[in-house]
Structure formats: structure tokens, C-alpha cells
Amino acid sequence: MKTINAQDGTQLYVKQWGVGRPVIFIHGWPLSADSWDDQALAIAEEGFRVIAYDRRGFGRSEQPWNGYDYNTLADDLAAVIEQTQASDATLVGFSMGGGEVARYLSRHHGHNISQVALISSVVPYLLKTTDNCDGVDSSVFHEMIGGILEDRPHFFADFFNDFFGVGLLSSPVSDEQLEWTRSLAMQASLKATIECIKSFSSTDFREDLAAFSMPTLLIHGTHDKTVPIELTSRKIANAIPHAKLIEYEGAPHGLLVTHKDQISQDLINFIKMH
């Protein structure tokens, strides 16, 4: 099975590696399922069935005009779970993908899920509002959209430097890694790229946190400039008493690459606890 059909008929690209209890990966913005390959390989080799899919509008999935709100995206995840016949599964969401995890748990009552992990996640709420005073000002997201509309390849060149913590004197990733990551981002439709900025920046997941009744792992870098840890994972850890937060000291947003072996091992240790 290479594609599954979402409720509105949109075809979503899915890849499955290995056999065993399922582990489902939801990728970040603006990438694809391939951004999980290092972790997917390591976990499949440990005796699990890895399921990773491209979000609608990204990678090899279809590029519909609509459906980039989190309710629809959570329904897409539900379709993946149902049509791959995944049960007793672990859900793992990176960055924007953490929102799908949260909304799936509340909207679909955590059906077939036994564990969840959020890595560098946007949950619970990024936007600065009267009741979220330490959030990110809306102008930041408007500037992102403006930069993408003006020159998307140039915008991503700067964006992924911050994403991976690239500085003037040192870089934790190779030039080839940066080039490949930018190529993944450019596979997405322009419409999806912009609409998902609106969704991950403005969706309030605070009420969804009550649905995190299962074992929950949080991983986040302390030097994440893209999704600051103070606004996200530390707040989740305070709101969910049973959640375990692992902070990677000095790490940037792009942990799946810069700390890929550590991420894989922490995930394997967590999954095997079940």
C-alpha cells in the first residue's frame, strides 16, 4: 500500500518498514515522511512496524486546495491508522506534527494509540494573545508568508540555517544536508506551505492536552529558535503530570538530524517500555 484515501478523497502517500507493533511518524513543516528516515530505520530494525506518511499538500501526497486545518489533518491521521490497520500504536509527531497528535487524541479519543511522543512540538499554543502573553507575535508569521511569496527558495535557505543551528563559524550539518532538506520543502505545494503556517501558528491545543492520558514523551532542544522550548514542551510538561520531558542542552530545532542517534535511542527506550 503506497497511498491511502482521506475522507475527502485526497490520496496520502504512506510508506511502511518492518514488522511488529506499529510506530506512526508525523513529519514537520515543510518537509515529508523522508525526514524521519534515520529514526524509521533504527526503530524498524528493533522489531517494530514503522508507518510514515506525507501530509496532504507535501511530499508525494496529493495537493488539494483545502484541508489544511488541524481537524482535517487529524482526520487524515485517523484514515492512515484505519487503513493500515494499526492498533496499540505509538504516535510520534515532530514540530507541526505534534499538533496532529494532540488533535487526533481529542477528536478521535486516542483510538488505537497506547503511547505518544512529541519532538520539538508546536503544542500547546504558539500565538501571542491576551491569554497567551508570552507567545509569538502574529507579525512573525505574516513575515514568513511574505518571504515565501516573494522568493520561496531564498526564504528556505535562511529558514533552515536557524532550523539546524547553522552559525557564521560552525554548522552541525553538512551543506548537502541543507540542500536535501530544502529540496524536500520545495516539493510541497505553495498553497499548503502557506496554509499550514496559518494553522500551526494560530491553533490553540491547550484544551487537547486533557486527552493525553497515555504515556507521553517530550523531547526538545534548549536552543530551538524555530519553536522555543519555553512556549511549548515545558508548558506541556507542566500541564501533563505524567509526561516525561527530555531536554537536549544546546540543541536546535532540527534534532532529527543534529541528534539523530540520541533521538532514535530515546524513542526506542520509550517504545519498549510498553
Salt bridges, closest charged atoms under 4 A:
ASP8 OD2 - ARG56 NH1 2.95
ASP34 OD1 - LYS15 NZ 2.59
ASP34 OD1 - ARG60 NH2 2.89
ASP37 OD1 - LYS15 NZ 2.71
ASP38 OD1 - LYS260 NZ 3.81
GLU46 OE1 - LYS272 NZ 2.52
ASP54 OD2 - ARG60 NE 2.97
ASP75 OD1 - ARG107 NE 2.84
ASP75 OD1 - HIS108 NE2 2.70
ASP76 OD2 - ARG56 NE 2.63
ASP88 OD1 - HIS274 NE2 2.83
GLU100 OE2 - ARG55 NE 2.73
ASP131 OD2 - ARG206 NH2 3.06
ASP134 OD1 - LYS235 NZ 2.91
ASP158 OD2 - HIS154 NE2 3.74
GLU195 OE2 - LYS191 NZ 3.37
GLU195 OE2 - LYS198 NZ 3.19
ASP204 OD2 - ARG206 NH2 2.72
ASP208 OD2 - ARG103 NH2 3.06
ASP224 OD2 - HIS220 NE2 3.09
ASP224 OD2 - HIS253 ND1 2.67
GLU230 OE2 - ARG234 NH1 3.64
GLU247 OE2 - ARG234 NE 2.87
